[in-house]
Amino acid sequence: MSDIVDGLVDPQWATCYAPSPGIYLLSHSVGRLPTSSLEALRQGFLDPWEAGTAEPWPQWMEALQGFPRALARLLNTRPEAICPQVNVSSGLVKVLGAKRPQPERNVILFTERDFPSVGFVIEQAQKLGYRSRMLPATGDLQDPALWETALTNDVCAVLVTHAWSNTGQLAPVEEILALARARDILGIVDVAQSLGVIPIDLQQWQADVVLGSCVKWCCGGPGAGFLWLAPERFAEMEPLDVGWFSHSNPFEFDIHHFDYAADAGRFMGGTPSVMPFVLAANSVGLVNRIGIQHIRNHNLALGDRLIAGLAPGELRSPAAPAQRSGTVIVKPEDPAAVARLGEAGVAFDERAEGLRLSAHVYNTVEDIDVVLRCLRG
């Protein structure tokens, strides 16, 4: 397959994903299934279980390790810094339970724009001695100065959502993390809405914790989340939610002795799920083969085409590529446009800010033109 042309990837990459009966613009919710998923599931999970003469765990564990290896390549990091998790909120629970706050420095800073799930976790963390503080949605959350003012001496951790799901905005992650690091504040980043569509370099970010999932742009299905922990934080984080796979020697089987794993594996817990991570490893591997920058270029090219065709005032997400996520938010001036989109077979969703439209490599210029005709009537 060839490289990109005018920002668009070779259309042959679209054939690597299950076809949609219409125009699928919901990758911010659930990405399309790679066509190789069934074979990956068979080889990594079903065959060892069905055909093995002994228990399948050795083969399953090798297949499970493919997940952090694929993510490490995507994120420019080391596999041992990545621990599989069920989802973002579960990972956040473990992180907050692993580092108890001091009474005079116990605030977790986050925003009213964050996904409600993480907000629920932070509110419940008050039972562990934390306090929560939200930056209001009415503020300019893309302005680092707003964060600098809010990162006061009583803040022990800041949660930054890389891409806000309902506004199509990108947070200034690198600037916020630099401010937090200078003040010895734990920097946690949620990449659920950006992983697989926006290049992320963890060496450049220098975060403390990164949480994400593969159900959206990575097209990996639900159940394959992850927790990345900066190697210099390994020793100081002692999660309460542990199990035999959190042990430095899981096969010691001594109930009288527990020793945390030396790396991010200390967050693993008990017997892991395997199937979701086999599927997600295959999907992330496909993202790596296409190239994350190529995916982003394709997304931006189609987003630019959509934005250029909108009427004044219809765009509710940033126009500037450096400030917008993979999703374009549109508030149609014609209320009948929503019905026309449905009749044309366009898959999208709607929030208070407007319609969410997300183009992936399986979307085309023709798809965007259909959307624009529906908007115009």
VENKA-V732281 format. One record per residue. N is the residue number from 1. RES is the residue in one letter. OMEGA is omega in whole degrees, 0 to 359 (* if undefined). Layout:
# VENKA-V732281
((N/RES/OMEGA) (N/RES/OMEGA))
This chain:
# VENKA-V732281
((1/M/185) (2/S/179) (3/D/182) (4/I/175) (5/V/182) (6/D/178) (7/G/184) (8/L/179) (9/V/178) (10/D/182) (11/P/177) (12/Q/179) (13/W/179) (14/A/181) (15/T/177) (16/C/180) (17/Y/179) (18/A/180) (19/P/177) (20/S/178) (21/P/178) (22/G/178) (23/I/188) (24/Y/180) (25/L/183) (26/L/182) (27/S/173) (28/H/180) (29/S/177) (30/V/179) (31/G/180) (32/R/182) (33/L/171) (34/P/181) (35/T/179) (36/S/187) (37/S/183) (38/L/179) (39/E/178) (40/A/178) (41/L/180) (42/R/184) (43/Q/187) (44/G/186) (45/F/187) (46/L/182) (47/D/178) (48/P/181) (49/W/186) (50/E/191) (51/A/185) (52/G/177) (53/T/175) (54/A/180) (55/E/187) (56/P/188) (57/W/178) (58/P/178) (59/Q/179) (60/W/181) (61/M/177) (62/E/178) (63/A/180) (64/L/181) (65/Q/177) (66/G/181) (67/F/177) (68/P/178) (69/R/180) (70/A/179) (71/L/181) (72/A/178) (73/R/181) (74/L/188) (75/L/181) (76/N/181) (77/T/181) (78/R/181) (79/P/183) (80/E/176) (81/A/184) (82/I/178) (83/C/176) (84/P/178) (85/Q/180) (86/V/182) (87/N/184) (88/V/184) (89/S/177) (90/S/177) (91/G/180) (92/L/176) (93/V/182) (94/K/181) (95/V/183) (96/L/176) (97/G/184) (98/A/184) (99/K/184) (100/R/183) (101/P/171) (102/Q/183) (103/P/183) (104/E/181) (105/R/190) (106/N/183) (107/V/169) (108/I/180) (109/L/175) (110/F/185) (111/T/178) (112/E/179) (113/R/183) (114/D/179) (115/F/185) (116/P/182) (117/S/180) (118/V/176) (119/G/178) (120/F/179) (121/V/183) (122/I/177) (123/E/180) (124/Q/180) (125/A/174) (126/Q/178) (127/K/178) (128/L/179) (129/G/178) (130/Y/168) (131/R/181) (132/S/176) (133/R/182) (134/M/166) (135/L/184) (136/P/180) (137/A/181) (138/T/180) (139/G/177) (140/D/186) (141/L/176) (142/Q/180) (143/D/180) (144/P/181) (145/A/178) (146/L/179) (147/W/180) (148/E/179) (149/T/184) (150/A/182) (151/L/184) (152/T/187) (153/N/180) (154/D/180) (155/V/178) (156/C/181) (157/A/175) (158/V/175) (159/L/181) (160/V/173) (161/T/183) (162/H/180) (163/A/179) (164/W/191) (165/S/187) (166/N/181) (167/T/182) (168/G/182) (169/Q/171) (170/L/176) (171/A/175) (172/P/190) (173/V/185) (174/E/180) (175/E/180) (176/I/180) (177/L/178) (178/A/177) (179/L/180) (180/A/182) (181/R/180) (182/A/182) (183/R/179) (184/D/177) (185/I/180) (186/L/181) (187/G/182) (188/I/182) (189/V/175) (190/D/183) (191/V/184) (192/A/184) (193/Q/182) (194/S/182) (195/L/177) (196/G/177) (197/V/180) (198/I/178) (199/P/178) (200/I/178) (201/D/184) (202/L/174) (203/Q/181) (204/Q/182) (205/W/186) (206/Q/174) (207/A/172) (208/D/180) (209/V/173) (210/V/180) (211/L/180) (212/G/176) (213/S/188) (214/C/186) (215/V/187) (216/K/187) (217/W/178) (218/C/175) (219/C/185) (220/G/179) (221/G/181) (222/P/175) (223/G/181) (224/A/173) (225/G/179) (226/F/174) (227/L/174) (228/W/180) (229/L/178) (230/A/183) (231/P/180) (232/E/178) (233/R/184) (234/F/191) (235/A/186) (236/E/182) (237/M/182) (238/E/183) (239/P/175) (240/L/181) (241/D/184) (242/V/177) (243/G/186) (244/W/177) (245/F/172) (246/S/185) (247/H/176) (248/S/177) (249/N/186) (250/P/185) (251/F/175) (252/E/177) (253/F/176) (254/D/184) (255/I/180) (256/H/186) (257/H/174) (258/F/179) (259/D/182) (260/Y/171) (261/A/188) (262/A/184) (263/D/182) (264/A/177) (265/G/177) (266/R/178) (267/F/186) (268/M/182) (269/G/183) (270/G/183) (271/T/186) (272/P/165) (273/S/181) (274/V/187) (275/M/181) (276/P/184) (277/F/172) (278/V/178) (279/L/183) (280/A/178) (281/A/177) (282/N/182) (283/S/178) (284/V/176) (285/G/177) (286/L/176) (287/V/179) (288/N/181) (289/R/177) (290/I/182) (291/G/185) (292/I/179) (293/Q/176) (294/H/178) (295/I/179) (296/R/179) (297/N/179) (298/H/179) (299/N/180) (300/L/181) (301/A/179) (302/L/176) (303/G/178) (304/D/180) (305/R/178) (306/L/182) (307/I/181) (308/A/183) (309/G/182) (310/L/173) (311/A/179) (312/P/178) (313/G/181) (314/E/181) (315/L/180) (316/R/175) (317/S/182) (318/P/174) (319/A/183) (320/A/182) (321/P/183) (322/A/183) (323/Q/184) (324/R/179) (325/S/177) (326/G/186) (327/T/174) (328/V/181) (329/I/185) (330/V/173) (331/K/186) (332/P/177) (333/E/178) (334/D/181) (335/P/181) (336/A/182) (337/A/181) (338/V/179) (339/A/179) (340/R/178) (341/L/178) (342/G/179) (343/E/180) (344/A/178) (345/G/179) (346/V/177) (347/A/181) (348/F/171) (349/D/187) (350/E/174) (351/R/183) (352/A/183) (353/E/181) (354/G/179) (355/L/178) (356/R/183) (357/L/188) (358/S/183) (359/A/178) (360/H/183) (361/V/177) (362/Y/174) (363/N/187) (364/T/173) (365/V/180) (366/E/177) (367/D/181) (368/I/179) (369/D/175) (370/V/179) (371/V/181) (372/L/177) (373/R/177) (374/C/179) (375/L/182) (376/R/180) (377/G/*))
